[in-house]
Amino acid sequence: MRLLSCKQVVSLMFLTLALPVWSQSVASLSPVTPVEHSASVVLQPQVPSELLIGSGDLLQISVEGAPEYMREVRVSREGNITLPMIGTVTVGGLSVSQAQDLIASRLRDGKYFRDPQVSVFAK
């Protein structure tokens, strides 16, 4: 049976310790590329960062500090909702944050609230 030299033992220890760290760093540096299959590229569908409001959606709308303004409304086929004071608002095709900004703007422009903090929650 042959014994390993000190140099060989140190080399083996280095490889044992360094290999997991090296493989992790190489994996984290690898660029992400589209999957290719026989000369064609397969594109992955992109998910929007924020879903859009559509007809039939049930929305809960509230204004901070005004509990009487909490409403649940359903989006019409045309993409509209009706709210007290501001009437019909077209929210179909908007994101929740865009709808919040639009409703807040309409409440501010109508001078119903000075600086309304509107929350829209899609149920």
C-alpha positions as CSV (number, residue, x, y, z in Angstrom):
1,M,0.0,0.0,0.0
2,R,1.4,3.3,-1.0
3,L,1.2,6.4,1.2
4,L,0.5,9.8,-0.1
5,S,3.0,12.6,0.2
6,C,2.3,15.7,2.2
7,K,2.0,17.7,-1.1
8,Q,-0.6,15.2,-2.4
9,V,-2.6,15.4,0.8
10,V,-2.6,19.2,0.8
11,S,-3.7,19.2,-2.9
12,L,-6.6,16.8,-2.2
13,M,-7.7,18.9,0.8
14,F,-7.6,22.0,-1.4
15,L,-9.7,20.4,-4.1
16,T,-12.2,19.0,-1.7
17,L,-12.8,22.5,-0.1
18,A,-12.5,24.6,-3.2
19,L,-14.6,22.6,-5.7
20,P,-18.1,23.4,-4.1
21,V,-17.3,27.1,-3.9
22,W,-15.9,27.2,-7.4
23,S,-18.9,25.4,-8.9
24,Q,-21.3,27.9,-7.1
25,S,-19.5,30.9,-8.4
26,V,-19.4,29.5,-12.0
27,A,-23.1,28.8,-11.8
28,S,-23.9,32.3,-10.7
29,L,-21.9,33.8,-13.5
30,S,-23.5,31.7,-16.2
31,P,-25.7,33.9,-18.5
32,V,-29.3,32.9,-19.1
33,T,-30.0,32.1,-22.7
34,P,-33.1,31.0,-24.5
35,V,-33.6,27.3,-25.0
36,E,-32.7,26.2,-28.5
37,H,-34.2,23.1,-30.1
38,S,-33.1,22.1,-33.6
39,A,-32.3,25.6,-35.0
40,S,-35.4,27.2,-33.5
41,V,-35.6,29.3,-30.3
42,V,-38.3,28.5,-27.8
43,L,-39.5,31.7,-26.1
44,Q,-40.9,31.6,-22.6
45,P,-44.1,33.6,-22.1
46,Q,-43.5,36.8,-20.2
47,V,-45.8,37.4,-17.1
48,P,-46.7,41.0,-16.6
49,S,-45.3,42.4,-13.4
50,E,-48.8,43.6,-12.5
51,L,-52.0,42.0,-13.6
52,L,-54.6,44.2,-15.4
53,I,-58.2,44.8,-14.4
54,G,-60.8,43.2,-16.6
55,S,-64.5,43.1,-17.0
56,G,-66.2,41.1,-14.3
57,D,-63.5,41.7,-11.7
58,L,-64.6,42.5,-8.2
59,L,-62.8,45.5,-6.7
60,Q,-62.7,46.7,-3.2
61,I,-62.0,50.5,-3.2
62,S,-61.3,52.5,-0.1
63,V,-59.9,55.9,0.9
64,E,-57.7,56.1,4.0
65,G,-59.4,58.1,6.7
66,A,-62.9,57.9,5.0
67,P,-64.5,54.6,6.1
68,E,-67.8,55.7,4.4
69,Y,-66.0,55.6,1.0
70,M,-65.3,51.8,1.2
71,R,-67.0,50.1,-1.7
72,E,-67.1,46.8,-3.5
73,V,-67.8,47.3,-7.2
74,R,-67.8,44.9,-10.2
75,V,-66.2,46.0,-13.5
76,S,-68.7,46.2,-16.3
77,R,-68.3,44.6,-19.7
78,E,-67.1,48.0,-21.0
79,G,-64.4,48.2,-18.2
80,N,-66.2,50.8,-16.1
81,I,-67.1,51.2,-12.4
82,T,-69.3,53.7,-10.7
83,L,-68.2,55.4,-7.5
84,P,-69.9,58.0,-5.3
85,M,-69.0,61.7,-6.0
86,I,-66.9,60.9,-9.2
87,G,-69.4,58.8,-11.2
88,T,-68.2,56.4,-13.9
89,V,-64.5,55.6,-14.1
90,T,-62.9,53.4,-16.8
91,V,-60.5,51.0,-15.1
92,G,-60.6,48.1,-17.6
93,G,-57.1,47.5,-18.9
94,L,-55.4,49.4,-16.1
95,S,-53.2,47.9,-13.4
96,V,-54.3,48.2,-9.8
97,S,-51.8,51.0,-9.1
98,Q,-52.9,52.9,-12.2
99,A,-56.6,52.6,-11.1
100,Q,-55.6,53.9,-7.6
101,D,-53.9,56.9,-9.2
102,L,-56.8,57.6,-11.5
103,I,-59.4,57.4,-8.7
104,A,-57.3,59.6,-6.4
105,S,-56.8,62.1,-9.2
106,R,-60.6,62.3,-9.9
107,L,-61.3,62.7,-6.1
108,R,-58.7,65.4,-5.9
109,D,-59.8,67.2,-9.1
110,G,-63.3,67.3,-7.8
111,K,-62.1,68.8,-4.6
112,Y,-63.7,66.0,-2.6
113,F,-60.4,65.1,-0.8
114,R,-57.2,67.2,-0.5
115,D,-54.7,64.3,-0.8
116,P,-56.7,61.0,-1.0
117,Q,-54.8,57.8,-0.3
118,V,-56.8,55.3,-2.4
119,S,-56.5,51.6,-2.2
120,V,-57.8,49.2,-4.8
121,F,-57.9,45.5,-4.1
122,A,-58.9,43.0,-6.7
123,K,-60.8,40.1,-5.2
